[in-house]
Amino acid sequence: MNPFYSGTRLRDMIRAIRACKTAAEERAVIRKECAAIRASIDENDHDYRHRNLAKLMFIHMLGYPTHFGQMECLKLIASAGFPEKRIGYLGLMLLLDERQEVLMLVTNSLKQDLNHSNQYIVGLALCALGNICSAEMARDLAPEVERLLQFRDPNIRKKAALCSIRIIRKVPDLAENFVNPAASLLKEKHHGVMITGVQLCTELCKHSSEALEYFRKKSTEAMVKTLKDLVNSPYAPEYDIAGITDPFLHIRMLRFLRVLGQGDADASDCMNDILAQVATKTESNKNSGNAILYECVETIMSIEDSGGLRVLAINILGRFLSNRDNNIRYVALNMLMKAITVDAQAVQRHRTTILECVKDSDASIRKRALDLVYLLVNESNVKPLTKELIDFLEVADQEFKGDLTAKICSIVAKYSPEKIWYIDQMLKVLSEAGNFVKDEVWHALIVVISNASDLHGYTVRTLYRAFQRSSEQESLLRVAVWCTGEYGDMLVNNIGMLDIEDPIVVTESDAVDVAETAIKRLGSDLTTKAMGMIALLKLSSRFPSCSERINNSIVQYKGSLVLELQQRSIEFNSIIASHQKMRSVLVERMPVLDEATFIGKRAGSMTGSASTSNAAAINLPNGVSKSSAPLVDLLDLSSDDVPVPSSSGGGFIQDLLGLDLSAAPEKSGSNPTPISGADVLLDLLSIGTSPPAQSTASATDILSNQEKSPTSQLDGLSSLSSLSANKPSAAVSSPTIDLLGGLSPNLASEDENGSVYPSIVAYESGSLRITFDFSKTAGSPQTTLILATFKNLSPNSYTDFIFQAAVPKFLQLHLDSASASTLPGSGNGSITQHLRVTNSQYGKKHLVMRLRIAYKVDDKDVLEEGQVSNFPRNL
C-alpha cells in the first residue's frame, strides 16, 4: 500500500519530508503526496478534504505549486462546521490573493458568514476579508463590516475595525461611511478595541479631508483627555510592559494626534500640555519608554510651531545619542536630520555628541552622523568642525575615509572664509587621504591656487613640505607636481614669503626631484607620470642648469611600452634638444583659470543663462582677433549625432586655457553652431601628434597641462599636428610616428576616376596667401590629399616659418614636413607642405580646418590665424 495515500496524516507527511537528505528526495515525496491529493480531489473525498488542504498549505509554504487545491478552500468555506471553515479560510488566505479570479466565488460565502449567529465564524470571515479583500469585495461587503463595528463582542469590533482599514485603502470613496462608527470606537474602554479604533481614525484622516476636519473638531480634546488618563493610570497587570501601561496604545494615540495637529494651530495648542507631560514623565531606561519618547518627539516636530516643545524634543534626541543601544542612536540621528530644518540652533547644542558619533564603531551610525555634521556646518562653525573631522581622518578606518574625505572637501569648498584657509585644509586632506579624493577635488584646488596669485609661493612651499612627508598620496603628488612645474622658481628662490611661514632651502635639483618622483614611483598611474613629464619640461626652461639631467630622465621613456609616455618622451626630448627658442613660449605659466565658472559647473549650478555672457574673443599676438565660438564648432567637441545647447564652457581644460566659449558665432558660409567642449584646442601651439592610428596623446598637453587621464583628455581632438620646417625627424624606430619632423608619404595626384579637384585659396592676408590643391588615393574616397602652397606677398622674407592646423574629431589629420623654413618675399618663391585628411563621416559632413601660421620678420614674431570653410563639397 502506498504510504502516501490521501489519508496520510499531516504529521506523517512532515516527518517524511524532513527525513529527506537531498532536494531530489524531497521533490519525490512532494510529487507523490500531490498526486494522492489530486486523486482524492477527483474522487470528491469529503472525509479527508480538510486534511488534504492542511497538507497543501504546508507544501505551499515550502514553495511548491498548489493551485489545484484552490477550489477545495471554497468547498470547505461553504461547509457548515466551524473546523472545516477554519481550515478553509486559512487556506484561502494562504493559497489565494486578491488577484485570483476564483476569489469572486467566495464573496457570497463571506457575506453569509459575516451575518452568521456564531461569533467565531464571523471572526473567521472578518480575518479573511481583512487579508485578501479586493476592491470589488470591499464594495459588496462594506455594509456588513460597518454594521459589525457596533457588534456586542469586543473581539468582533476589533476585527471589524482592522477589516475596515483594508476596505478604506482599497476603496477610499467608502471612507465617509465609517467616520461615525470609528468615532464611537474612540470612547471604548477595552484597549484592544481602542487601539484598532485609533488606527481606523488615523487611516480615515489620511484618505479623507472631511474626516480629518471632523475628527479635529470632535475628537481632539477627547483624545488628549484619553491619553492623559492613560499616562496617569495606575498599575494594570494585563497592560503593563516594563512599568508602562500599554505602550502600544500610547504610540498609536501619539500618531493620531500628530495627524490632527499637523497644519492646524488650534489642535496643536490643545495637545501641547499632554505632549510635554509624556516627554517628561516617560522613563527612558526601557525600550518601551524609548519607543513612546520617539513617537512623542516625532509628533512635536510635526505639529505647528511651539518653540519650547521643540527644544525639549531635541534634548530628548540628544539623550538618545548617549544611549548604548545602536538602534536608538541611529533613529535619533535620523530624527535630528529632520529637526535641523526646523530648529537648527537647538540641534547645534548637541554638536559635540554628534561628532562623537562620527567616531563610533558602527558603520551605519558613523555615516548617518557624518551626514548630520555636514548639515550642521555654517560660516560660524566651519573651522572648528573641519578641524575635528580632519583630526579624525588620521585615525579613521580605511573603508570610511572615502565618505569622510568627500564630506570634508565639500564643506571646505562651500564655506571657506579665505583662500589660504581653503588651501591649508585641502592640503591636510590630501596629505592624510589623498588616495581617496575624487579627481574633481584636486582639479578645483588647482583652480583656486591659480587664482590666488599672492599665495603661489606659499602654496608651492607648503606642498613641498607635505610631499616630503606623504609622497605616497597620489592626489597630493599630482598637485605638488603641477605647482612645482608652474612655480618651481618661486620654490627655489623663496618668492612670495608670508609672515606665518619660515623660509626653506630648496635647490633646483630638489625641485626636479619632485617631478622625477612622480614618473619613477612604482605606484604612479599614467596621469601622474604624464603630469610629471610635463613638469620636467617646464622646469627645463625654469632651471637651464638642470636641462641635461631633465632630458636624460625624459629620454628613458622613449622605449616605454605605454604609447602615451613614449610619445611624450620623444616629443619633449625633441623640444629640449632642437627647439630652444620655442620652448620658453610653450612652457610659460598657465593663465589664471576661471574659478567661478569651474566651481559653478562642478556644483551643477550653471544654467542656460550663462550662455548669454558677452562673446569673448581670443587676442592673438599679431593683433588678429577671432571669435572663439566658431572654433568650438569647428572642433566638433560634442556628439556627432546629438546637438548640445550652447553653454559657457566645456570642462576643466577650457578653464585651464582661460577661454570663454559662450560667444555667438560669426556669420559665415558654414553657419557654425556653437557647441560646448571639454578639450578645446588642447592647444594649437602643440608641437605635433602621432598619426591617427597611434595614440592621440601628444605634446598638446604642454599648454593644456590637464590633470585628467591623459588619453581621455586628448580624445576630444582627433588630430592636431604642427611641424617645424626643415627640422630633423625625431629619432624613432617607426616612420609612422611623425613628431617634430617626419617622413612624407607618397601622394597620388589624381583620384581613382582620374579627375582633379579645383584648387582653392585657403587663406589670404595682406602679406600671405595659402592655396590648397586636392587629390584622392585610389580605393579610398574618404581620404583627401592636400598640397598646401605658401606665398609671401610682402617684400620681406619670412624665417622660422611654421604651419599648424586643427580639425574636428570626425576628421583625422596628418601633416608632413614643409619643404623649407624660409619664405622669400615679393612672391619670388614658395613653401609647400603635404596634408592627409581622413573623413570618418564621408558623405555626411564636409571638411573644415583651422589654420595657424607663425614666422619671423626682422627677428619679430608674427602669428596669423584663419579658418578654411570653402572646401569642395564632394571631398
C-alpha positions, -999 to 999 in steps of 0.1 A, spaced: 0 0 0 13 35 -9 24 51 24 14 85 9 -22 78 2 -48 105 7 -54 95 43 -18 101 55 -18 124 85 -2 158 82 25 150 108 35 118 89 40 138 57 61 164 76 82 137 91 88 121 56 98 154 41 122 163 69 137 128 67 148 136 31 185 140 27 185 156 -7 163 181 -26 156 153 -51 142 131 -24 120 159 -11 106 166 -46 98 130 -50 79 129 -17 60 161 -26 51 147 -60 37 115 -46 17 134 -20 4 159 -45 -7 130 -68 -25 114 -39 -42 148 -30 -53 152 -67 -67 117 -67 -87 125 -35 -100 157 -50 -111 139 -82 -130 114 -60 -146 143 -41 -135 128 -8 -153 147 20 -137 129 49 -101 140 42 -107 173 25 -96 194 55 -66 171 59 -56 175 23 -59 212 25 -37 213 56 -11 194 37 -14 217 7 -8 247 29 24 231 42 35 222 7 28 258 -4 50 272 24 78 250 11 75 268 -23 58 242 -44 27 249 -66 -6 242 -50 -31 260 -74 -50 228 -80 -63 229 -44 -79 264 -45 -114 251 -51 -111 229 -21 -108 261 0 -141 273 -13 -158 240 -6 -146 239 30 -157 276 35 -191 266 23 -193 238 49 -215 242 79 -190 232 106 -165 256 123 -134 233 119 -139 230 82 -145 267 78 -114 274 99 -92 253 76 -110 267 45 -104 303 55 -68 297 65 -62 280 31 -80 309 14 -56 334 30 -25 314 22 -32 299 -13 -51 328 -29 -46 366 -31 -68 394 -43 -57 390 -80 -72 355 -83 -104 354 -103 -117 324 -83 -118 348 -53 -151 362 -66 -168 329 -60 -162 333 -22 -180 366 -18 -214 351 -12 -200 327 14 -182 356 32 -215 376 33 -233 347 48 -206 341 74 -205 378 83 -242 375 93 -237 342 110 -250 337 145 -217 321 156 -194 349 165 -163 327 159 -174 321 123 -180 359 120 -144 364 132 -130 339 106 -148 358 78 -135 392 91 -99 379 93 -101 365 57 -117 397 44 -91 419 61 -63 399 45 -74 393 9 -101 418 3 -102 432 -33 -119 464 -44 -150 446 -57 -153 426 -25 -149 458 -5 -178 475 -22 -200 444 -18 -193 437 19 -186 472 33 -222 475 48 -218 442 68 -184 453 81 -198 487 91 -226 470 110 -202 448 128 -183 479 142 -213 481 166 -213 443 175 -217 434 211 -184 413 214 -152 435 216 -132 409 196 -156 412 167 -155 450 169 -117 449 169 -115 427 139 -142 447 121 -121 479 126 -90 463 111 -111 450 82 -124 485 77 -88 498 73 -83 473 44 -116 484 28 -107 521 30 -73 515 14 -89 496 -14 -118 520 -20 -111 554 -4 -146 566 -16 -161 544 12 -143 564 39 -172 586 48 -194 556 57 -170 547 85 -165 581 101 -193 580 127 -187 543 137 -150 549 140 -155 580 163 -176 558 186 -147 534 190 -125 561 205 -148 560 236 -142 523 242 -127 512 275 -114 480 260 -78 487 250 -79 462 220 -109 480 205 -94 514 214 -61 508 196 -79 495 164 -103 524 166 -74 549 167 -58 531 138 -90 533 118 -94 570 126 -58 577 115 -64 559 82 -96 578 76 -78 611 81 -52 602 55 -78 593 29 -105 619 35 -100 656 43 -137 658 55 -129 630 80 -98 649 91 -118 681 98 -145 661 116 -120 644 140 -102 677 146 -134 693 158 -150 663 176 -122 641 189 -90 662 196 -100 672 231 -113 637 239 -82 621 226 -60 644 247 -80 635 277 -78 598 270 -40 600 266 -37 619 298 -57 593 317 -36 566 301 -4 584 312 -16 588 348 -33 554 350 -24 532 379 -7 498 375 -27 474 354 -11 440 351 -29 430 319 -15 460 300 18 467 318 50 464 299 82 474 318 63 497 341 44 515 313 7 510 308 0 497 272 29 514 253 13 503 220 -18 524 227 5 553 237 22 551 203 -10 548 183 -26 578 201 5 599 196 5 591 159 -32 601 157 -25 634 175 3 640 150 -21 638 121 -47 660 138 -21 687 148 -3 689 115 -12 721 98 -38 732 125 -27 756 151 -58 752 174 -54 714 176 -17 718 182 -22 742 211 -47 718 226 -22 689 227 9 709 238 4 701 275 -1 664 272 29 661 248 51 679 273 38 656 301 45 625 280 80 638 272 89 645 308 72 616 327 81 587 304 110 566 316 139 563 291 157 533 307 134 507 290 129 501 253 91 506 256 97 540 271 122 550 244 96 540 217 70 563 233 95 591 236 105 587 199 69 590 188 64 619 211 94 637 196 81 630 160 47 643 169 62 675 185 83 681 154 53 676 131 26 698 147 25 736 144 52 758 159 59 755 196 95 766 203 98 753 239 84 719 230 108 715 201 138 723 222 125 697 247 121 672 218 156 678 205 171 674 240 154 640 242 171 631 209 204 643 224 199 619 253 192 591 228 226 598 213 242 588 246 223 555 247 243 523 244 217 508 220 229 514 184 193 513 171 182 541 194 212 563 184 205 556 147 169 567 149 179 597 169 204 608 142 177 603 116 152 625 135 179 652 141 184 654 104 147 662 100 148 686 130 177 706 117 154 722 91 130 733 119 153 744 147 190 743 137 201 763 167 187 737 191 205 709 172 238 728 173 238 724 211 244 687 207 272 692 181 298 676 204 278 644 209 271 642 172 308 645 165 315 616 189 290 595 169 312 601 138 339 581 156 315 553 165 325 517 157 292 510 139 294 519 103 257 529 99 259 553 128 292 568 115 277 575 81 245 590 94 264 612 120 287 624 92 256 634 71 242 653 101 275 671 108 276 682 71 241 698 76 253 714 109 282 733 92 278 770 86 301 800 83 305 805 120 315 769 129 332 757 98 367 760 112 363 740 145 341 713 128 366 709 99 394 706 124 376 679 143 369 660 111 404 663 98 418 651 131 396 621 130 407 615 94 441 605 107 427 575 126 396 567 106 391 532 91 401 528 55 366 520 43 353 552 60 379 575 46 362 578 12 330 592 26 348 613 52 371 630 27 342 637 3 323 655 31 353 674 43 362 686 8 326 696 2 325 716 35 358 733 28 348 743 -7 313 755 3 321 775 35 358 785 31 362 820 46 395 827 27 417 811 1 447 805 23 425 785 48 410 766 19 444 756 6 457 746 40 427 724 47 428 708 13 465 700 16 458 684 50 432 662 35 454 653 5 483 645 29 461 622 50 438 606 25 449 618 -10 442 584 -25 406 586 -15 397 620 -31 380 623 -64 396 639 -94 374 670 -94 386 678 -58 422 683 -68 411 699 -101 393 725 -80 423 730 -58 445 738 -88 419 763 -100 419 781 -66 457 780 -65 459 795 -99 436 824 -89 455 831 -57 484 849 -72 497 862 -39 498 827 -25 517 809 -52 549 809 -34 533 799 0 514 771 -17 543 755 -36 564 756 -4 536 741 17 531 714 -9 569 707 -10 568 702 28 537 679 26 553 660 -3 583 652 19 561 637 45 534 620 24 547 612 -11 526 580 -13 493 600 -17 485 601 -54 464 633 -55 489 652 -33 517 641 -56 497 654 -87 491 688 -72 527 691 -59 540 682 -94 517 707 -111 526 735 -87 563 727 -89 562 728 -127 544 761 -126 560 779 -97 593 760 -92 613 792 -94 593 806 -65 600 775 -45 638 777 -51 640 815 -46 616 818 -16 595 843 -35 562 855 -20 571 847 16 543 852 42 548 862 78 533 830 90 559 807 73 596 800 77 620 801 47 632 767 35 662 758 15 653 741 -18 678 738 -46 669 734 -83 678 698 -81 654 693 -52 626 708 -73 634 685 -102 634 655 -77 597 661 -71 588 657 -108 611 628 -112 595 610 -82 561 612 -100 574 593 -130 597 569 -113 574 559 -84 561 524 -89 526 532 -77 521 562 -100 494 558 -126 496 571 -162 481 605 -153 507 612 -126 536 602 -148 523 623 -177 520 653 -154 555 646 -141 569 647 -176 552 680 -183 566 694 -151 601 683 -161 597 700 -194 586 732 -177 615 730 -152 640 726 -180 631 761 -190 629 775 -155 663 758 -145 686 757 -175 714 742 -154 692 711 -149 682 708 -185 706 680 -193 695 660 -163 659 665 -171 664 655 -207 681 623 -196 651 614 -174 627 621 -202 647 601 -228 644 570 -206 608 566 -217 615 566 -254 611 528 -254 582 527 -229 555 501 -238 529 528 -228 524 548 -260 514 579 -241 547 580 -222 567 570 -252 552 598 -273 556 624 -247 592 613 -242 600 617 -279 583 650 -283 596 666 -251 631 654 -259 629 670 -293 617 703 -278 646 703 -253 672 693 -279 661 711 -310 636 739 -302 653 761 -276 637 792 -290 602 778 -289 605 761 -255 602 792 -234 569 802 -251 555 767 -248 562 762 -211 553 796 -197 530 797 -168 493 789 -172 469 818 -174 446 824 -145 418 799 -146 381 809 -144 373 799 -108 337 809 -107 328 791 -139 346 759 -128 330 758 -94 296 766 -109 299 737 -133 311 713 -106 281 721 -85 257 718 -114 246 754 -109 254 766 -143 221 775 -161 213 783 -197 216 819 -189 254 815 -187 255 812 -224 243 848 -228 276 861 -214 295 886 -236 311 870 -265 348 869 -257 375 870 -284 409 854 -283 435 882 -286 463 870 -308 499 883 -306 498 898 -341 466 918 -334 442 895 -353 410 889 -333 388 859 -339 357 849 -320 362 817 -301 328 802 -307 333 792 -344 365 774 -332 344 753 -308 321 744 -336 350 736 -359 364 711 -334 330 695 -331 336 686 -295 301 673 -288 284 642 -301 282 639 -339 245 630 -337 231 648 -307 231 686 -307 243 702 -275 229 735 -263 254 764 -260 269 769 -226 296 789 -210 322 762 -213 330 726 -215 352 714 -188 384 716 -169 407 721 -199 386 750 -211 392 767 -178 429 759 -180 431 777 -213 411 806 -199 387 807 -229 351 818 -228 334 796 -254 300 811 -249 304 836 -277 279 837 -305 294 825 -339 303 850 -366 281 848 -397 298 827 -423 290 804 -451 293 774 -429 269 789 -403 285 771 -374 266 763 -343 285 769 -310 290 737 -291 304 733 -257 336 711 -255 358 698 -227 391 697 -245 391 728 -267 422 731 -289 444 713 -264 462 736 -279 470 749 -314 506 756 -301 511 718 -299 543 706 -314 528 676 -331 509 644 -328 512 609 -340 492 597 -370 456 587 -363 464 550 -359 487 558 -330 478 571 -295 461 605 -298 481 619 -269 507 645 -279 527 675 -269 495 694 -269 494 688 -232 523 712 -228 499 741 -228 467 724 -216 485 707 -187 453 690 -179 452 667 -149 426 642 -162 436 609 -177 459 619 -204 445 596 -230 409 606 -224 419 643 -223 431 642 -259 403 622 -274 383 655 -279 406 663 -308 411 636 -333 441 652 -349 462 682 -341 495 685 -358 522 711 -364 556 706 -380 586 728 -379 600 734 -414 634 718 -422 637 702 -387 653 668 -385 629 639 -380 626 625 -344 648 595 -338 621 568 -336 620 533 -349 588 537 -369 584 563 -396 547 565 -389 554 585 -357 557 619 -373 565 642 -344 587 673 -348 598 665 -383 588 634 -402 586 614 -433 564 623 -462 543 595 -477 539 590 -515 509 611 -526 487 604 -555 479 633 -578 446 620 -591 416 602 -576 405 567 -586 385 582 -615 414 602 -628 397 636 -620 414 665 -604 397 688 -579 399 726 -583 423 745 -562 411 770 -536 427 799 -518 425 786 -483 438 818 -466 449 852 -478 460 883 -458 479 914 -469 512 895 -467 505 858 -471 485 836 -494 478 798 -489 464 777 -517 452 741 -515 454 715 -543 434 683 -538 437 647 -549 424 613 -538 441 580 -532 429 550 -552 401 530 -535 399 554 -505 373 581 -512 372 592 -476 409 602 -477 419 635 -492 454 645 -501 461 682 -499 492 701 -513 495 734 -494 514 762 -512 525 793 -492 535 826 -510 549 857 -494 532 888 -508 553 913 -488 588 925 -497 604 910 -465 615 874 -462 598 852 -435 621 830 -414 613 801 -390 581 795 -409 557 771 -392 523 759 -404 498 744 -380 463 730 -385 434 716 -364 403 697 -375 372 683 -358 372 649 -342 354 632 -371 384 641 -392 419 627 -389 448 649 -400 484 641 -408 510 667 -418 543 661 -435 574 683 -432 574 716 -450 597 720 -480 616 749 -463 617 771 -433 623 804 -451 597 820 -474 612 846 -498 595 880 -502 576 895 -532 563 861 -543 598 851 -556 594 816 -541 571 794 -522 569 767 -495 549 735 -500 536 711 -474 516 679 -478 485 671 -457 464 640 -455 428 642 -442 405 612 -435 368 619 -431 351 592 -409 317 606 -419 324 609 -456 292 619 -475 276 633 -443 300 660 -431 323 682 -451 359 692 -445 366 722 -422 400 733 -409 415 759 -386 450 773 -396 477 789 -376 509 803 -392 539 815 -373 570 832 -387 596 859 -380 600 892 -398 632 911 -389 635 889 -357 600 898 -347 575 870 -341 543 872 -361 512 849 -357 483 846 -381 451 825 -379 423 816 -402 395 792 -409 390 772 -441 353 765 -449 353 767 -487 365 731 -494 348 715 -524 316 699 -512 324 665 -528 355 660 -507 
